[in-house]
């Protein structure tokens, strides 16, 4: 009788727990359910243009260009003190409630490798995982699912400050030298770090809230050994599926900016024994003079063409990063000490105009607001044709065109997301 009572109580308790947690996020139906998401960038991996106040605390001329140098300049003790305050305060439960109220069903949470393992001489500090787990609890409470995104790899996968370690973009050769991720020791550490993420977040404890794990953000294919990168994807997939954790969650792979239509169609297919693979595309329209020179109709049309291409892909696919930015005017967007293409200061770009009309929303003309609205609506329509979209970012201190929460307040980002002032721009209907 006591055994029966104990088992009955355990069953009731388990049932209540399951009911509280709801369906498995790991079984997200990318075929039929649209991701309406937002990134939480600049939280567990610093990006100066998202939180410039953390970098302005340094003396002029001594501002670190990335998290590697931020922690190196401060030393581990002081860096830990400042970053723990940032991790604890930059996002709060109220942010997740606001996201849910806005219609967000997915958050993508970037994290650097150093949260789970470091090279011997790394200056980074760890401790992010406590706050990541807390964030997943908030997401769970408000019915939001999460991607965990390995955003920075040892040696850097792209030479960008967004990887935690910035390199040189002065030439392709210099950029190639800046990318050390594919060196054997760095690959090994990356796989070790991923395994820790798989073991904790890929299993049953978080299957109700984690809807995918991204093996690596934005490896730069044009200067990388793509065969070696593809092998890394295979190894990461295999480790997630069959080593220790035996995770059945979704495996997300970056397109590595290899955007030729159909490039990934024959890679990691079901016929080869791979399943629940999602391709992550990132689309921004300010990296080249050609893009900066486009009018708003051309910007929207480009997004529509990309969306059409995505519908023809073999894999489930998401546009995991995009923004409202029509310029690169946001301070430090290209990196500390680098100017903007719009002003003719960077990458030998011609000058297109001044930045003041675009960086301060108080100075936005009605025409600019409507252009932003058209651009956002067009991108939502285009990227919803496949499995959905994840906007970069939920909030920034100053970069408003990258700040969904501010764009919503300004009436530029549609609420609900289906509301249209410029319907059917892509001609899909």
C-alpha positions in Angstrom: 0.0 0.0 0.0 2.8 2.4 0.9 4.6 1.5 -2.4 1.4 2.1 -4.3 0.8 5.4 -2.6 4.4 6.5 -3.3 4.2 5.5 -6.9 0.8 7.2 -7.2 2.2 10.4 -5.7 5.2 10.2 -7.9 3.1 9.7 -11.0 0.8 12.7 -10.1 3.9 14.9 -9.4 5.5 13.9 -12.7 2.2 14.5 -14.6 2.0 18.0 -13.0 5.5 18.8 -13.9 5.0 17.7 -17.5 1.7 19.7 -17.7 3.5 22.7 -16.4 6.3 22.4 -18.9 4.1 21.8 -21.9 5.0 20.3 -25.2 8.5 19.6 -26.4 10.2 22.6 -27.9 12.7 20.1 -29.4 9.8 18.9 -31.6 9.1 22.4 -33.0 7.4 21.9 -36.4 9.6 23.9 -38.7 7.6 22.6 -41.6 4.3 24.1 -40.6 4.9 26.6 -37.8 6.5 30.0 -38.4 9.3 31.2 -36.1 8.7 34.8 -35.1 11.9 35.4 -33.2 14.4 37.9 -31.8 18.1 37.7 -30.9 19.4 38.5 -27.4 22.8 39.6 -28.7 25.3 41.6 -26.6 24.3 39.8 -23.4 26.7 36.8 -23.0 29.1 38.0 -25.7 29.8 41.7 -25.8 29.3 43.7 -29.0 30.4 47.3 -28.6 27.6 48.8 -30.8 24.9 47.1 -28.7 26.2 48.2 -25.3 28.7 51.1 -25.9 28.5 52.2 -22.3 30.6 49.2 -21.3 33.3 50.3 -23.6 33.1 54.0 -23.1 34.1 53.4 -19.5 37.7 53.2 -20.8 39.9 56.2 -21.5 39.9 57.5 -25.1 42.6 55.7 -27.1 42.4 52.7 -24.8 38.9 51.4 -25.7 39.1 47.6 -26.2 37.8 46.4 -29.6 36.2 43.1 -28.4 35.5 41.0 -25.4 39.0 39.4 -25.5 40.7 42.7 -25.1 38.0 44.0 -22.7 38.8 41.2 -20.3 42.5 41.4 -20.9 42.7 45.1 -20.1 40.6 44.8 -16.9 42.0 41.5 -15.6 39.9 38.6 -14.6 38.7 39.9 -11.2 37.5 43.3 -12.4 36.2 41.9 -15.7 34.2 39.3 -13.7 32.8 42.0 -11.5 31.6 44.2 -14.4 30.4 41.4 -16.6 28.4 39.7 -13.8 26.6 43.0 -13.2 25.9 43.2 -17.0 24.7 39.5 -17.2 22.4 40.1 -14.2 20.8 43.3 -15.4 20.9 43.7 -19.2 17.9 41.3 -19.6 15.2 40.8 -17.0 12.1 38.8 -16.7 10.1 41.9 -17.8 11.9 41.7 -21.1 10.7 38.2 -21.8 7.2 39.2 -20.8 7.4 42.1 -23.3 8.7 39.8 -26.0 5.8 37.4 -25.5 3.3 40.3 -25.5 4.8 41.4 -28.9 4.3 38.0 -30.4 7.8 36.6 -30.1 7.8 32.8 -29.9 11.5 32.2 -30.2 14.7 33.8 -28.8 18.2 33.1 -30.1 20.7 33.4 -27.3 24.4 33.9 -28.4 27.2 32.7 -26.1 30.9 32.5 -26.4 32.9 29.3 -26.1 34.7 30.6 -23.0 31.5 30.1 -21.0 32.2 26.4 -21.1 36.0 26.0 -21.7 39.1 28.1 -22.4 42.5 28.0 -23.9 45.3 28.2 -21.4 46.1 31.9 -22.1 42.6 33.2 -22.6 41.8 36.4 -20.6 38.0 35.7 -20.7 35.9 35.1 -17.7 33.1 32.5 -17.3 29.9 32.4 -15.3 27.4 33.1 -18.1 25.7 29.7 -17.8 23.9 30.6 -14.5 22.2 33.5 -16.3 21.6 31.5 -19.4 19.7 28.9 -17.4 17.7 31.7 -15.6 16.8 33.1 -19.1 15.5 29.8 -20.2 13.3 29.7 -17.1 11.9 33.1 -18.0 11.4 31.9 -21.6 9.6 28.8 -20.4 7.3 30.9 -18.1 6.1 33.1 -21.0 5.8 30.4 -23.7 8.9 31.2 -25.6 11.3 28.7 -27.0 15.1 29.2 -27.4 18.0 28.5 -29.7 21.3 28.3 -28.0 23.9 29.7 -30.4 27.6 29.2 -30.1 28.5 32.7 -31.3 32.3 32.7 -30.7 34.8 29.9 -31.3 38.4 29.7 -30.2 40.7 31.4 -32.7 37.6 33.2 -34.2 35.5 31.7 -37.0 35.1 35.0 -38.9 37.6 37.6 -37.7 34.7 39.8 -36.4 34.4 41.3 -33.0 31.1 39.4 -32.8 33.1 36.3 -32.3 34.8 37.8 -29.2 38.2 38.2 -31.0 38.5 40.8 -33.8 41.0 40.4 -36.6 42.0 42.4 -39.6 39.8 43.1 -42.6 42.5 45.0 -44.5 42.7 42.3 -47.2 41.4 38.7 -47.7 44.9 37.4 -46.8 44.9 39.4 -43.5 41.3 38.2 -42.8 42.3 34.6 -43.5 45.1 34.9 -41.0 42.6 36.3 -38.5 40.6 33.1 -38.5 42.0 30.3 -36.5 38.9 28.3 -35.6 39.7 25.5 -38.1 43.1 24.8 -36.5 43.0 21.3 -34.9 43.4 22.5 -31.3 40.7 25.1 -31.7 38.4 22.6 -33.4 38.9 20.1 -30.6 38.1 22.8 -27.9 35.0 23.8 -29.9 33.7 20.3 -30.0 34.4 19.9 -26.3 32.5 23.1 -25.5 29.6 22.0 -27.7 29.4 18.7 -25.9 28.9 20.5 -22.6 26.1 22.5 -24.2 24.6 19.3 -25.7 24.8 17.4 -22.4 23.0 20.1 -20.4 20.6 21.7 -22.8 20.1 19.1 -25.5 18.4 16.6 -23.2 15.1 16.0 -21.5 15.5 18.7 -18.7 15.3 21.5 -21.2 13.5 19.8 -24.2 10.3 21.9 -23.4 12.2 25.2 -24.0 15.2 24.6 -26.1 14.2 24.2 -29.8 17.6 24.0 -31.3 21.4 24.3 -30.7 23.4 26.2 -33.3 26.8 24.6 -33.8 28.5 27.9 -34.8 27.5 31.4 -35.8 28.7 32.8 -39.1 31.9 30.9 -40.0 33.2 32.9 -42.9 33.1 30.5 -45.8 34.9 32.6 -48.4 38.2 32.4 -46.5 37.6 29.0 -44.8 38.3 25.4 -45.8 34.7 24.4 -46.5 35.5 20.7 -46.5 36.9 21.0 -43.0 34.0 23.2 -41.9 31.5 20.6 -43.3 33.4 17.9 -41.4 33.0 20.0 -38.2 29.3 20.2 -38.8 29.1 16.4 -39.2 31.2 15.8 -36.1 29.1 18.3 -34.1 25.9 16.6 -35.3 27.2 13.2 -34.5 28.3 14.1 -31.0 25.0 15.7 -30.2 23.0 12.7 -31.4 25.2 9.8 -30.2 27.7 10.9 -27.6 26.7 11.1 -23.9 23.6 13.2 -24.2 21.9 11.3 -27.1 20.0 14.5 -28.0 17.1 14.5 -30.4 16.9 18.3 -30.6 17.3 20.3 -33.7 20.8 20.9 -35.0 21.3 24.3 -36.6 24.1 25.0 -39.1 25.1 28.4 -40.4 25.1 28.8 -44.2 28.6 30.3 -43.7 27.5 33.0 -46.2 27.7 30.4 -49.0 24.4 31.8 -50.3 24.3 30.3 -53.9 20.8 28.9 -54.1 20.8 25.2 -53.3 24.4 25.2 -52.0 23.4 23.2 -48.9 20.8 21.0 -50.5 23.0 17.9 -50.8 24.6 18.2 -47.4 23.5 16.3 -44.3 20.4 14.9 -45.9 17.9 12.4 -44.5 19.1 9.9 -47.1 22.6 10.2 -45.5 21.1 9.5 -42.1 20.8 13.1 -40.8 17.5 14.5 -39.5 16.2 17.6 -37.8 18.8 19.8 -39.5 18.0 23.6 -39.9 20.0 26.0 -42.0 20.5 29.5 -40.6 20.7 32.4 -43.1 21.7 36.0 -42.2 20.7 38.8 -44.4 21.8 42.4 -44.1 21.7 45.1 -46.8 24.5 47.6 -46.0 27.7 45.7 -46.5 28.4 46.9 -50.1 28.2 50.2 -51.9 25.7 48.6 -54.2 23.4 47.8 -51.3 23.8 51.2 -49.7 22.9 52.8 -53.0 19.6 51.0 -53.4 16.2 52.7 -53.0 13.6 51.2 -50.7 11.8 49.4 -53.5 15.1 47.7 -54.4 15.8 46.8 -50.8 12.4 45.1 -50.4 12.7 43.4 -53.8 16.1 41.9 -52.7 14.5 40.5 -49.6 11.7 39.0 -51.6 14.1 37.3 -53.9 15.9 35.8 -51.0 12.7 34.6 -49.5 11.7 32.9 -52.8 15.1 31.2 -52.9 14.6 29.9 -49.4 11.4 28.1 -50.3 13.3 26.0 -52.8 15.8 24.7 -50.3 16.0 21.1 -49.2 16.4 21.8 -45.5 14.2 23.7 -43.1 15.7 27.2 -43.0 15.4 30.3 -40.9 16.7 33.8 -41.4 18.3 33.9 -38.0 19.6 37.5 -38.3 18.2 40.6 -40.1 17.5 44.1 -39.1 15.9 47.4 -40.2 19.2 49.0 -40.9 19.5 50.7 -44.3 22.9 52.2 -43.4 25.9 51.2 -41.3 25.7 54.4 -39.4 25.2 52.9 -35.9 28.2 53.8 -33.8 30.8 51.0 -33.8 28.7 48.8 -36.0 31.8 48.0 -38.1 34.0 47.9 -35.0 35.7 50.4 -32.6 38.1 52.6 -34.5 36.4 51.9 -37.9 34.1 54.4 -39.6 31.1 53.8 -41.7 30.7 53.0 -45.4 27.8 55.5 -45.5 30.2 58.3 -44.6 32.9 57.0 -47.0 35.2 56.1 -44.1 35.4 52.3 -44.4 36.3 49.7 -47.0 37.0 52.3 -49.7 33.3 53.0 -49.9 32.1 56.3 -51.5 30.2 58.7 -49.3 26.4 58.4 -49.5 25.4 61.1 -47.0 25.4 62.1 -43.3 24.5 59.8 -40.5 22.6 62.2 -38.2 19.2 61.7 -40.0 19.4 58.0 -39.4 20.9 57.5 -35.9 18.5 59.7 -33.9 14.8 58.7 -34.1 13.8 62.2 -33.0 15.2 63.4 -36.3 13.6 60.7 -38.5 11.5 62.1 -41.3 8.1 60.6 -42.0 9.5 59.3 -45.2 12.3 57.5 -43.4 9.8 56.0 -40.9 7.7 54.7 -43.7 10.7 53.3 -45.6 11.7 51.4 -42.4 8.2 50.1 -42.1 8.2 49.0 -45.7 11.5 47.3 -45.3 10.5 45.5 -42.1 7.2 44.3 -43.5 8.8 43.1 -46.7 11.4 41.1 -44.9 8.8 39.5 -42.6 6.8 38.5 -45.6 9.8 37.2 -47.4 11.4 35.3 -44.6 8.1 33.8 -43.4 7.8 31.8 -46.7 10.2 29.2 -45.3 10.4 28.5 -41.6 10.5 32.0 -40.2 12.8 34.7 -39.0 14.7 36.0 -35.9 15.4 39.7 -35.8 18.7 41.1 -34.5 18.2 42.5 -31.8 15.6 42.9 -29.0 17.4 45.9 -27.6 20.4 48.2 -28.0 21.5 51.2 -26.0 21.6 53.5 -29.0 21.3 51.6 -32.3 17.6 52.0 -32.9 17.4 50.3 -36.3 18.7 47.2 -34.6 16.3 47.5 -31.6 13.0 45.7 -32.0 11.6 47.0 -28.7 12.2 50.6 -29.7 11.0 50.1 -33.3 7.7 48.7 -31.9 7.4 51.7 -29.6 8.0 54.0 -32.6 5.3 52.2 -34.6 7.8 51.1 -37.2 7.8 47.4 -36.4 4.3 46.1 -37.1 2.1 45.0 -34.2 0.9 42.3 -34.5 3.6 41.1 -36.9 0.9 40.4 -39.5 -0.3 44.0 -39.6 0.4 45.6 -43.0 0.5 49.1 -44.2 2.3 47.8 -47.3 0.6 44.5 -48.1 1.9 41.9 -50.5 5.1 43.7 -51.5 6.6 40.4 -52.6 3.6 39.4 -54.7 3.2 36.1 -53.0 -0.6 36.4 -52.6 
